[in-house]
């Protein structure tokens, strides 16, 4: 599991004083950086080897401006050329949102998916989410 602390900004809120629902996918993308670094250590967009195939977010509780958020990032599923990143947002000890991002290891020159290299697959497997 990878973890990251986010301090919400005032601009992250909506008119009702909650964290705007559009912020969670943005936070999730940023929290995927440790996974991106396994494929592209310097995060350079040149020769970027991944594409995002699908995302979903489920909201469990309201989130507010004044308290920090903890983002937890796991691997939910690991295939030959794709994997699912499972993520959660926690605030004040409660899971407030969760979501999945399906990522595909991609060869842009051939415009086809590519096998995830074994060393990267081994590292990803260390972060498999065990469902409770």
N, C-alpha and C positions, 0 to 999 in steps of 0.2 A: 504494500500500500504506500502511496505517496500522499503526503499531507501538505496543506498550505493554509496560512491564515490570511483572511481578507478583512480589511477594515472598510466597511461600506462608506461611500461618499454621500453627502447630502443629495447630490444629483442622481444617485441610484434609486431614489424614492419616487413614488407616484403621488397623485393628489390625495390619496388616503393615508399617506405616511408609511406605507409598506415599501419593502424593496420591490421595485418594478420587476415583473416577471420576465422582461427581456434581458435582465442582467444575468440571470443564472446561466443561460447558454454561453454568454461571454466569459463569465468566471470559469465555467467548465473548460472552455477552449484554452484559456491561460494555464489552467491546472494540468493540462495534458502535455505541457512542455517537457517534463522529465521523460515522458514516453517518446516524444518527438526526438529528443536528444539521443535516444538509443539508435535511431535510424539516421539522424543527421546531427552529429555532435555540436556543430557550430550554429545550428538552426538556420543556415543559409538557404534561401529559397532556390538557389541554383541546384539543379539535380534533386529537387525535393522528391522523396520516394513514397509519399502517402497521399491518398485522397480520402475525403470524408464522404461516405456513402449514405449515412442516415444519422439523424439525432432525434432523441425524444427526451422530454422532461416531464416529471410528475411532481406536483406540488403537494406537500403533506401538511405544512403549517405555515402560518404567516411569518414573515421575516421583517425586522425593523432596523432602522438606521443606527441606533445608538449602541449596538452590541456587535462585536467581531463575529465573523463567520469562519468556520473551519471547513475546508474542502478536502474530501477524501477521494482518492483516485485509485481504482483497481483495474485489473483485467477481468472482464466478465466471461469472455469466451476467447479461445485461441485456436484458429484454424491454420490451414497451410499458407494462405495468402491474405487472409483477413483476420481481424480480431475486433472484439467489442470492448470498449472502455466503459466501465460502470463507475459512476461518480455520485457523491452525496454532498449536500450542504447541511451543516449542523450549526445551530445557534443556541446558546444557553443549554447545551446538553441534549438538544432535541433535533432529530432529523427533520429538516424542513423541506428538502427537495432531493430528488434523485433523478438520474438520467443515464442514457446510454448513447454512445457514439460508435458507429460501425466504421472502422478504418480499413482501407485496403492498401496493401503494399503494391505499388503501381510502377510500371515501366513506361514512362512517357514516350520513349522512342518507338516502342512496339504498340503502344496504346492498349496494353493488356496488364492484367494482374500478374504479380510475380511472387514466387515462393519467398516467405520470410526467411532470411538467413538463420541457420541453426543457432549461432551465438546470441542473436537478438531474441529468437524464440525462447531460448533458455532463460534469458534475463526477464522477459515478459512473464514467463511461467512462475517466477518468484512472487508475482503480485496478483495471483489469481484470487478473486473474491470468493470466499466460502460463504454461501447463503445460509442464514440462520433459520 
